[in-house]
Amino acid sequence: MIRYLTAGESHGKALIGIVEGMPAGVSLTAGDINEHLARRWLGYGRGGRAKIELDEIEILSGVRFGKTIGSPIALRLENASHLKDQSNWPNVMAVEGDGEGIDKVTLPRPGHADLAGAQKYGFDDIRPVIERASARETAMRVACCTVSRTMLRELGIDVASHVTRLGAVGFKMPDSWREHVEELIEQGGAPAVYQAADKSVVRMLSTELTEAATEHIKKAKAAGDSLGGAYEIIVTGVPVGLGSYAQWDRRLDGRLAQAILSIQGQKAVEIGEGFAGGSTPGSAYHDPIIKNQGGQFVRASNYAGGIEGGVSNGMPIIVRGTMKPIPTLIKTLDTVDIATGEAQPTRYERSDVTSVPAASTVAEATVAWVLADALLERFGGDTFEQVRTRLETVC
Ligand code: EPS
């Protein structure tokens, strides 16, 4: 129904995005996108690059007087580093010239796309792989997906996230944060959850864990190491019936899993209490069906994470992701020089110690995109008003 493409390299001039298929009449301003671009830079543990980038979106087409017009929406994001960082990355991604005087990168980092990418595209210099595989791309991803997020927002569907683990520091069980999250939703909907998480330097909903995680990151930094972690995405206001069991590629859970795993560095995904489902008997696992006071079917619990048979069931959607530690670290790892074939230690370029808080905000955006796509499949129209009317008629 809707699609987006991104282009651009980490130390190139700019990132470009094209969003296609949005109905006409969705409110959209640069401010809406910039709010979430700024949130993507939250998080203790980012490296020097965080001080360089401004990340202010330029909307080039597809929006008139603050509303989408049904035409492709073109977005541009300057890489401030391109101008401000020439001493570190002098013209490494120059479009013209023969690359004379530019050192080749020949030591692939274990855990990164470096080696597989160079082998795949036949490069003797890993630089082009590093540049496009970089999580810098997620800035444009957030921008593109925020277009769909603002539409969801207008329809009463809200997306939030919070970090549940940073390396060795984390909540023991989902039960230990569930009550707090539900309280926040009660007070201010899903936005209250992400706003509360944004107040923590690691986006965790616990002062104690925030302090412990910050210390953990400091120690990892001092030891020249990097850290992964985990996060939870919560979506409220989702109507029944998004996605379908009728065909494998229409299943909402499969589509959400793909959206999470498509984010750089993500290695695992869980819908609701997915992992616990492997060790809990059915009688304790499946969410009992009840009718609420308004006569609607609801569930007494939400282990299914709001999706059964690949279809949304009207309960909040819960998706959890796990990110591996960043593969660029000061501590060396064993590798082989692709130019000489000799065993070598890896070499360090500037990096983050962890970017799990950032990944959690990117995951919010990609989840919003999948839900908007599934929503337009069911209730789509050429105009936002048609979408709203169809949604209100069915729900
Ligand atoms: C990244 C390495 C770092 C990160 C970057 C992703 O950049 P640099 O190599 O310039 O220090 O800061 O993330 C971003 C620039 C961003 O916008 O998130 C990597 O290798 O993936």
Residues whose N, C-alpha, C, O or C-beta is under 5 A from the ligand:
A	BS01	EPS	R49 A133 S134 A135 R136 A139 R350 S351 D352
